[in-house]
Amino acid sequence: MLNPGTVRRLATASMLYLAVTHGGCSLFVAADAEQKLSPGKLRSLGEEAMSERRFADAASHYSKAIEYEPDNAANYFKLFRVHSRMRNFVSALKDITKACEVDPAEKEYRLQKAKLLVSLGLCDEAVMEYNILSDGTNEDKDEKLDQAKAQAQSCADQLAEATEAYAKKEWSTAIQYFTRALSYMEQAPDYLFMKAKAEYEEEDYYGTISDTAKILKTHNKHIEAYQLRGEAYFRLGEHDVAVTHFRQGIQLDPEHKGCKAGHKAVKALQKKEKRGHTAFAAGEYKEAINHWWEAMNLDMTHLAFVRPTLLHVVKAHIELQEYDEAIVEATKHVENEESAEGILALGDAQLAGDKFQEAVNTYRKAVEFEPNDRERESQEKLKKAETALKQSKEKNYYKILGVSRNADQKAIKKAYRDLALKWHPDKNTDDQEKAEKMFQDIGEANEVLSDKELRGKYDRGEDVYENQGGGGGQGGGNHHFFRQGGHTFHFG
């Protein structure tokens, strides 16, 4: 027979087997539940988690300790430290405030609360906490405490000035004071947003973008920051980025009026702009001009869009040989604000319109303009204009054929055919001398401009013939032959 001790051991083993096989780990869980961790052990575990940067675990341990010891201020203070490390300053403020309530005599708690209040932009409240710390004591003067109190007071004063200027729409002054006040703070999204808004009103869009980025880093659901950031990108002409920010705001609140309006405005502009580019690429220049003006007229204050679009309009007018209109629009661009791009566009319009001296003067201005990342291009265009000016005083083959200096071979061939028929001496017997002169010039112009090598020399200002302008490839002879279709035109 089994002795009583053996029976008890077998019974215990049997119960353990049943518990494990039929009840999982219920036996062990029950055992753990009976051995609850003490508040001291929880604090110890919290300190260990803190040292290993497991902040969530540390917060959990300290929160459990608070449940067991709600009247122990040290528990709240330790939780405050965790939340501060986690940059969760709002929760940290709740923790340290509770610690001060439980143990109002502990100066370290109140000091940490005052510092946190400043970090959150609650500088007036911080001053009150510093006053409590410095009142009712006969101890020696604490210079560090006085310095911290002075900083809190300075922060409060700067904020008062900033908010007053903001209310009066004195944007530059508001920015100045907000910048000073925010230097004391770590997380003050409301004041940072006000500064970003003031920067937007001052047209400092990069400043707005920078400050709204700081807001969204800690408050990623700040819809107004998304809207303001989108509007700043829009003003900089970064339309796709603006759309992205408006959409992020709409995702947070599908009925947000500001983000919806901003998104609609950008898409309307982009639609008209795209139509203009499509029409220009198809050679429909008048239609392109109309679409671009429709886009610009949506908001003529949007200069980041209007200015480059106006240069597209200039190019379209040049393609239409509407040189006076091109010059007018390019002049508007330059008068609004000088830039290398605008000056070059004006020069291009003047050169295309045979205003050679004006083009030379304009390109010289482009070469001298600072800053200019298109200096080499400016110098090349200046040389081209100087060549055209020189040729205009001799014999201008482009003008003779009535084509632009960038005309292709198809246009040159068509112009030659039309003019050769018009000025053939046989068709102008009433003034044959003039017709022969015109016919000769037309043939000479065609001979040069239809030959790639000769045209290149002519465009560079080099002599095409030994006797420049003296009469075609025959070295200045008096007889010239030109073919038109299947016929040979002869005079001499």
ZAGU-795501 format. One line per field, with one value per residue (C-alpha): x, y, z. Coordinates in Angstrom, 3 decimals, always signed. Layout:
REM ZAGU-795501
px X,...
py Y,...
pz Z,...
END
This chain:
REM ZAGU-795501
px +0.000,+1.000,+1.806,-0.206,+2.623,+2.826,-0.957,-0.904,+1.877,+0.021,-3.178,-1.377,+0.254,-3.127,-4.761,-1.883,-2.231,-5.974,-5.468,-2.906,-4.727,-8.273,-7.851,-4.739,-2.596,-5.469,-3.665,-0.596,-2.607,-4.445,-1.130,+0.176,-3.011,-2.458,+1.045,+0.258,+3.210,+3.678,+3.773,+7.457,+8.063,+6.038,+8.137,+11.264,+10.029,+9.177,+12.709,+14.116,+11.837,+12.835,+16.529,+15.851,+13.710,+10.604,+8.493,+5.095,+5.961,+7.241,+4.020,+1.986,+3.925,+3.627,-0.077,-0.606,+1.326,-0.990,-4.004,-2.572,-1.216,-3.301,-2.048,+1.638,+2.815,+6.013,+3.989,+2.550,+5.960,+7.509,+4.684,+5.243,+8.876,+7.838,+5.303,+7.855,+10.350,+7.596,+6.997,+3.406,+3.434,-0.335,-0.431,+2.761,+1.062,-1.842,+0.609,+2.698,-0.387,-1.711,+1.649,+1.480,-2.060,-1.086,+2.108,+1.922,+4.957,+7.351,+9.129,+10.646,+7.180,+6.074,+9.332,+8.917,+5.320,+6.357,+8.967,+6.460,+3.909,+6.442,+7.174,+3.462,+3.145,+1.165,+3.589,+1.154,+0.376,+4.084,+4.703,+2.041,+3.801,+7.146,+5.502,+4.302,+7.814,+9.422,+6.792,+6.764,+10.413,+13.288,+15.910,+18.784,+18.033,+17.800,+19.331,+18.360,+14.749,+14.731,+16.195,+13.573,+10.813,+12.207,+12.161,+8.564,+7.606,+9.422,+7.583,+4.253,+5.075,+6.157,+2.951,+0.832,+2.519,+2.259,-1.434,-2.278,-0.412,-2.062,-5.521,-4.671,-3.368,+0.057,+1.601,+5.269,+5.145,+3.236,+5.857,+8.622,+7.042,+5.842,+9.374,+10.746,+8.014,+8.241,+11.956,+10.946,+8.442,+8.568,+4.942,+2.606,+0.688,-1.858,+0.761,+2.862,-0.183,-0.804,+2.804,+2.448,-0.730,+0.995,+3.860,+1.348,-0.212,+3.295,+3.813,+6.568,+5.266,+8.415,+8.102,+4.490,+5.494,+8.267,+6.084,+3.088,+5.473,+6.455,+2.785,+1.965,+4.962,+3.329,-0.325,-0.875,-4.632,-4.416,-6.721,-6.150,-2.403,-2.980,-5.137,-2.693,+0.241,-1.670,-2.429,+1.247,+2.348,-0.305,+1.094,+4.545,+3.164,+3.584,+0.070,+0.398,+1.819,-0.988,-3.578,-1.953,-2.305,-5.892,-6.745,-5.134,-7.340,-10.422,-9.588,-9.764,-12.978,-14.743,-16.859,-14.044,-14.886,-11.376,-9.714,-12.560,-12.449,-8.667,-8.756,-11.444,-9.566,-6.300,-7.954,-9.842,-6.623,-4.721,-7.472,-7.296,-3.498,-3.336,-5.721,-3.418,-0.333,-2.226,-3.415,+0.081,+1.606,-0.995,-0.101,-3.417,-1.784,-4.811,-6.712,-3.705,-3.590,-7.294,-6.955,-3.936,-5.692,-8.713,-6.403,-4.609,-7.861,-8.938,-6.531,-4.283,-2.576,-1.177,+2.097,+3.947,+1.574,+0.765,+4.380,+5.569,+2.230,+2.577,+5.845,+3.968,+1.564,+4.532,+5.804,+2.353,+2.099,+5.525,+4.403,+1.378,+3.745,+1.878,+5.094,+3.629,+1.345,+4.285,+6.319,+3.439,+3.012,+6.759,+7.033,+4.308,+6.345,+9.526,+7.772,+6.153,+9.521,+12.716,+14.115,+16.487,+13.608,+11.427,+14.195,+15.130,+11.483,+11.220,+14.372,+12.984,+9.792,+11.729,+14.080,+11.202,+9.502,+12.638,+13.245,+16.928,+18.398,+15.840,+16.624,+20.357,+19.754,+17.502,+19.876,+22.738,+20.621,+20.072,+23.817,+24.432,+21.467,+22.199,+21.531,+21.482,+21.807,+21.231,+24.222,+25.589,+22.209,+21.966,+25.358,+24.422,+21.190,+22.976,+25.386,+22.481,+20.700,+23.857,+24.211,+20.607,+21.091,+24.118,+22.282,+19.264,+21.482,+22.628,+20.390,+18.024,+17.131,+14.496,+12.774,+12.973,+11.088,+8.848,+9.619,+10.825,+14.436,+13.419,+11.312,+11.632,+12.426,+8.786,+7.924,+10.947,+10.090,+6.488,+7.434,+9.949,+7.432,+4.754,+7.096,+8.879,+5.547,+4.468,+7.628,+8.556,+9.583,+7.286,+4.345,+5.450,+6.076,+4.862,+7.844,+10.255,+13.327,+11.854,+10.546,+13.970,+15.556,+12.961,+13.104,+16.882,+16.741,+14.061,+16.144,+19.269,+17.441,+16.073,+19.464,+21.017,+18.240,+17.440,+21.070,+21.956,+25.616,+24.983,+22.173,+24.409,+27.085,+24.496,+22.976,+26.425,+27.060,+29.702,+29.980,+28.067,+29.698,+32.954,+30.935,+28.300,+24.849,+26.178,+24.137,+23.935,+26.322,+27.710,+30.122,+28.335,+27.530,+24.630,+22.718,+20.685,+18.611,+15.955,+13.655,+9.998,+8.145,+8.960,+9.935,+13.182,+12.961,+15.646,+16.562,+19.780
py +0.000,+3.621,+5.616,+8.811,+11.114,+9.403,+9.596,+13.345,+13.845,+11.832,+13.759,+17.085,+15.931,+14.764,+18.116,+19.950,+17.784,+18.422,+22.132,+22.326,+20.049,+21.259,+24.759,+26.014,+28.084,+29.017,+27.526,+29.669,+32.788,+32.336,+31.971,+35.201,+37.059,+36.091,+37.494,+41.134,+43.448,+46.062,+49.802,+49.775,+46.895,+48.661,+51.804,+49.690,+48.116,+51.590,+52.826,+49.807,+50.408,+54.082,+53.238,+50.959,+53.651,+51.460,+54.468,+52.879,+50.073,+52.592,+54.615,+51.432,+50.497,+53.976,+54.192,+50.879,+52.192,+55.237,+52.900,+51.299,+54.529,+57.468,+59.661,+59.185,+62.277,+60.520,+58.212,+61.180,+62.809,+59.689,+59.409,+63.082,+62.287,+59.478,+61.608,+64.412,+62.017,+60.873,+64.541,+64.158,+67.474,+67.747,+64.484,+65.494,+68.693,+66.690,+64.441,+67.232,+69.237,+66.230,+65.798,+69.424,+68.910,+65.815,+67.354,+71.156,+71.623,+69.875,+72.710,+70.441,+69.493,+73.101,+74.107,+71.407,+72.456,+76.079,+75.048,+72.859,+75.667,+77.859,+75.056,+74.916,+78.677,+79.112,+81.748,+83.719,+80.566,+79.813,+83.228,+82.430,+79.166,+80.953,+83.533,+80.722,+79.286,+82.605,+83.776,+82.989,+82.049,+83.539,+81.559,+83.163,+84.581,+81.851,+83.347,+80.429,+80.670,+84.418,+83.908,+81.300,+83.580,+86.479,+84.326,+83.300,+86.948,+87.916,+85.150,+86.417,+90.001,+89.009,+87.005,+89.942,+92.181,+89.521,+88.793,+92.492,+93.162,+90.116,+91.398,+94.736,+92.929,+94.413,+91.299,+92.253,+93.313,+90.180,+87.974,+89.767,+89.211,+85.676,+84.727,+85.971,+84.327,+81.001,+80.809,+79.875,+77.206,+73.645,+72.878,+75.817,+75.019,+77.812,+80.552,+78.919,+78.867,+82.560,+83.290,+81.173,+83.046,+86.410,+85.232,+84.287,+87.747,+89.220,+86.982,+85.060,+81.780,+79.826,+80.911,+79.715,+76.346,+75.926,+76.744,+74.663,+71.732,+72.083,+72.082,+68.973,+67.112,+67.028,+67.568,+65.622,+66.244,+70.042,+70.748,+74.513,+73.902,+71.713,+74.435,+77.252,+75.178,+74.371,+78.051,+78.938,+76.324,+77.631,+81.159,+79.812,+78.198,+74.666,+73.677,+69.894,+70.123,+72.504,+69.996,+67.277,+69.343,+70.354,+66.687,+65.720,+68.254,+66.962,+63.405,+64.562,+66.497,+65.976,+69.089,+71.467,+74.623,+76.046,+72.938,+72.255,+75.809,+75.718,+72.384,+73.588,+76.809,+75.022,+72.387,+75.055,+76.933,+73.775,+72.761,+76.044,+76.077,+72.565,+73.530,+76.422,+74.191,+71.602,+74.243,+75.739,+72.321,+71.829,+75.170,+76.731,+79.843,+82.124,+79.450,+78.932,+82.655,+82.651,+79.689,+81.207,+84.527,+82.727,+81.010,+84.228,+86.139,+83.712,+85.551,+88.251,+88.624,+85.100,+86.373,+83.073,+81.787,+84.956,+85.928,+82.695,+82.299,+85.792,+84.674,+81.789,+84.378,+86.348,+83.253,+82.579,+86.152,+85.778,+82.552,+84.462,+87.230,+89.620,+91.280,+94.478,+92.475,+90.305,+93.401,+94.856,+91.704,+91.251,+94.873,+94.269,+91.393,+93.457,+96.489,+94.323,+92.941,+92.617,+89.145,+87.539,+85.538,+88.595,+90.710,+87.939,+87.498,+91.222,+91.042,+88.064,+89.962,+93.035,+90.987,+89.091,+92.420,+93.760,+96.290,+95.476,+98.385,+97.927,+94.207,+94.917,+97.286,+94.789,+91.852,+93.985,+94.615,+90.860,+90.213,+92.741,+91.642,+90.082,+87.404,+85.702,+81.959,+82.504,+84.736,+82.590,+82.535,+86.306,+86.801,+84.565,+86.447,+89.783,+88.693,+87.538,+90.872,+92.822,+90.767,+91.425,+95.149,+95.187,+93.252,+95.535,+98.376,+96.328,+93.610,+91.705,+88.424,+87.568,+90.883,+90.476,+87.186,+88.440,+85.576,+85.480,+84.712,+81.326,+80.374,+76.761,+75.658,+75.114,+78.715,+80.042,+78.000,+79.146,+82.803,+82.598,+81.046,+83.596,+86.582,+85.254,+84.999,+88.405,+90.242,+88.376,+91.054,+89.595,+90.358,+93.891,+95.536,+98.895,+99.119,+96.482,+98.054,+97.808,+94.309,+93.125,+94.521,+92.890,+89.626,+89.552,+90.215,+87.559,+84.971,+85.905,+85.679,+82.266,+81.019,+81.942,+80.989,+77.664,+76.548,+75.419,+76.399,+79.806,+80.583,+79.709,+82.101,+84.795,+84.386,+84.645,+87.907,+86.462,+87.436,+84.967,+86.069,+87.722,+90.746,+90.621,+91.260,+91.694,+89.070,+85.439,+82.600,+83.941,+86.273,+89.469,+88.678,+90.356,+87.249,+85.175,+82.055,+80.884,+77.914,+78.027,+74.772,+73.436,+76.832,+78.757,+82.493,+84.415,+88.030,+89.777
pz +0.000,-0.622,+2.442,+3.150,+1.944,-1.396,-1.800,-1.159,-3.718,-6.353,-5.684,-6.091,-9.331,-10.636,-9.850,-11.528,-14.630,-14.800,-14.362,-17.136,-19.603,-18.975,-17.660,-19.427,-17.052,-14.770,-11.794,-12.377,-13.130,-9.879,-8.128,-9.741,-8.835,-5.244,-5.361,-6.364,-6.934,-4.271,-5.148,-4.351,-6.759,-9.454,-9.022,-9.270,-12.485,-13.749,-13.103,-14.916,-17.925,-17.958,-18.061,-21.056,-22.769,-22.578,-21.748,-22.343,-19.899,-17.360,-17.629,-17.105,-13.945,-12.424,-13.281,-11.453,-8.471,-8.413,-8.235,-5.105,-3.582,-4.848,-2.006,-2.772,-4.684,-5.763,-8.019,-9.926,-10.146,-11.630,-14.162,-14.996,-15.802,-18.159,-20.020,-20.310,-21.899,-24.258,-25.185,-24.049,-22.219,-21.759,-19.784,-17.988,-16.802,-15.357,-13.510,-11.986,-11.072,-9.154,-7.438,-6.265,-4.969,-2.999,-1.604,-1.913,+0.303,-2.086,-3.942,-6.597,-7.835,-8.113,-9.782,-12.425,-12.934,-13.501,-16.068,-17.882,-17.947,-19.749,-22.232,-23.025,-23.398,-20.169,-18.981,-16.788,-14.814,-14.571,-12.989,-10.374,-9.517,-9.188,-6.893,-4.624,-4.532,-3.642,-1.111,+2.580,+2.905,+4.859,+3.024,+1.164,-2.250,-4.880,-8.020,-10.249,-9.102,-9.702,-13.157,-14.053,-12.783,-14.835,-17.966,-17.312,-16.835,-20.043,-21.894,-20.534,-21.533,-25.057,-25.517,-24.403,-26.977,-29.675,-29.206,-29.059,-32.317,-33.892,-32.952,-34.583,-37.707,-37.164,-38.626,-38.619,-34.979,-34.030,-35.703,-33.835,-30.408,-31.137,-32.171,-28.841,-26.764,-28.593,-27.840,-24.253,-25.337,-26.661,-27.453,-28.010,-31.224,-30.818,-30.608,-33.308,-35.580,-34.944,-35.896,-39.059,-39.960,-39.454,-41.678,-44.359,-44.211,-44.549,-47.620,-45.855,-47.196,-46.420,-42.789,-42.769,-44.197,-41.631,-38.623,-39.727,-40.168,-36.504,-35.506,-37.545,-36.146,-32.708,-33.676,-36.897,-36.874,-36.841,-39.820,-39.816,-40.095,-43.167,-44.702,-44.001,-45.220,-48.423,-48.995,-48.517,-51.047,-53.453,-53.176,-53.986,-57.139,-55.726,-56.727,-56.516,-52.986,-52.034,-53.260,-51.146,-47.965,-48.680,-49.224,-45.916,-44.178,-45.998,-44.917,-41.303,-41.912,-45.269,-44.656,-43.732,-45.689,-45.849,-47.218,-49.635,-51.000,-51.336,-53.138,-55.547,-56.365,-57.164,-59.342,-61.316,-62.027,-62.970,-65.395,-67.328,-67.220,-68.681,-71.499,-72.364,-72.594,-74.652,-77.115,-77.420,-78.134,-80.879,-82.472,-81.427,-80.028,-79.751,-77.868,-75.600,-74.816,-73.938,-71.558,-69.840,-69.333,-67.898,-65.422,-64.482,-64.056,-61.338,-59.042,-60.470,-57.075,-57.414,-58.899,-58.517,-61.208,-63.145,-63.860,-65.515,-67.295,-68.759,-70.340,-71.983,-73.407,-74.779,-76.605,-78.064,-79.397,-80.996,-82.687,-84.020,-85.240,-82.953,-81.904,-80.513,-78.215,-77.155,-76.299,-74.252,-72.163,-71.660,-70.573,-67.971,-66.591,-66.325,-64.833,-62.150,-61.074,-63.046,-63.586,-66.052,-67.538,-68.045,-69.570,-71.997,-72.991,-73.742,-75.818,-77.730,-78.536,-79.677,-81.839,-83.435,-84.146,-85.897,-83.137,-83.256,-81.337,-78.551,-78.457,-78.202,-75.287,-73.536,-73.930,-72.624,-69.553,-69.215,-69.378,-66.594,-64.456,-61.085,-60.032,-63.410,-63.914,-67.639,-68.317,-71.124,-72.851,-72.426,-74.068,-77.000,-77.554,-77.331,-80.047,-82.194,-81.767,-82.587,-85.762,-86.689,-86.069,-88.362,-91.079,-90.837,-92.023,-95.004,-96.402,-94.107,-95.785,-93.195,-93.743,-97.509,-97.285,-94.471,-92.115,-88.531,-87.693,-86.304,-89.357,-90.504,-94.070,-94.911,-94.078,-95.971,-99.071,-99.071,-98.601,-101.453,-103.855,-103.104,-103.428,-106.525,-108.319,-107.089,-108.145,-111.339,-113.863,-116.505,-114.214,-113.376,-116.720,-115.413,-113.020,-114.262,-112.675,-109.153,-109.847,-111.017,-107.844,-105.614,-107.545,-107.210,-103.441,-102.962,-104.802,-102.896,-99.554,-100.433,-101.579,-98.234,-95.859,-97.507,-97.185,-93.668,-93.891,-95.476,-93.069,-90.135,-91.357,-91.956,-88.478,-86.931,-88.774,-91.066,-94.723,-96.853,-100.127,-100.991,-102.022,-99.243,-100.641,-104.166,-105.885,-104.942,-105.489,-108.769,-106.988,-107.930,-111.580,-113.353,-114.448,-112.007,-112.412,-109.923,-110.274,-109.310,-109.677,-113.153,-114.548,-114.641,-114.058,-115.891,-116.155,-116.970
END
